[in-house]
Amino acid sequence: MSEQTIKIAILDMYDGEPNQGMRCIIDIINRFNRIVSFKIFDVRRKSELPIIKEYDIYISTGGPGNPLIGDGNWDKKYYSFIDELMVWNKDNEVKKHVLFICHSFQMACKHFGLAEITKRNDTSFGVMTIHKTKEGIKDPLFEGLADPFYGVDSRDYQVVQPKLSVFAKKGAKIISLEKIRDHVQYERAIMAVRFTDYFVGTQFHPEADPISFIANLRNAATREKIKKMKGKRKFRNMLEDLLDDEKIYKTNETLIPNFLRIAINDLLKTKKILSN
């Protein structure tokens, strides 16, 4: 097989808002640049979506705003695109692998009818403790990560109240949950779902690295907002978490690389079998 055989489509859901997430995703993809190429599609501003047969792997990014509201154009096209990917995987030997991140994850959970999407009581921002479920302990996406592990969280909305009968019917699995907070009465949000063998999503930002997080803190207004929201002590603890090799560094180095390795190995194996 020649180099550059695996093509990745990045579905940009940032709606033109400046962000560090895209840089992080591209940085991770470039670790595999001997065997992959990628192209970015501006979903929300330009209603751009790739031709399914031309790409092998899809990474759908986070983004701003309410995941329950679109403009009636790009969002309908996006949901139809997800359905077309599902049909493709049902009808074809060579499967399409998809990773949904944060905003995209919320939209996917809504679309598949798996849970409720609600506005949080307050913004979640910082380094979060994430717990694997029994299914998550076995899921290859989390291989190499401790239980609990840590991720960067940045959201005003959350996926809660799972409809377990729908999960069972669709064969979907909750693979991680929000940190346990005994002193708070709110229910724990769902932090990751295995939708199918080939579709998976995370509520947190597995692409985030400490550089991206600190870049946000260079803005004085943002920094003061976070201090006011979290308190000075928690703010200092958050900064310490960013420098811990076993926290954000570990997740950045592990989760999306796992997703890509799993997808690439599956694609190369299947294509090899079919070519023989």
Number of C-alpha atoms within 10 A of each C-alpha: 8 7 10 13 16 21 17 22 22 24 24 23 21 21 15 12 9 9 15 16 22 21 14 19 19 15 13 18 17 14 11 16 14 12 15 19 17 19 13 17 18 18 21 22 13 11 14 16 19 18 9 15 9 11 18 21 24 23 22 23 22 27 23 16 14 16 22 14 9 12 8 8 11 18 18 12 16 20 15 13 16 16 14 13 20 16 11 16 15 11 10 9 12 17 20 21 25 26 22 25 26 28 28 24 26 27 22 23 20 16 15 16 14 25 20 14 20 17 13 14 10 10 15 18 16 21 21 21 17 22 22 23 17 12 13 21 17 12 15 12 22 21 13 14 18 16 15 16 20 25 25 25 20 20 22 18 23 24 24 18 15 17 12 14 10 14 19 11 8 14 12 19 21 21 25 26 21 19 18 13 10 7 6 8 7 10 11 16 21 24 26 27 25 22 22 14 12 18 20 22 26 22 29 26 25 27 28 23 24 17 12 16 18 13 11 14 15 10 11 10 11 12 15 15 13 19 15 11 15 17 12 13 9 14 18 12 12 16 15 12 19 22 12 12 10 14 24 26 20 19 25 22 17 19 20 21 19 16 21 23 14 15 20 21 11 17 21 15 13 14 14 11 9 10 7 5
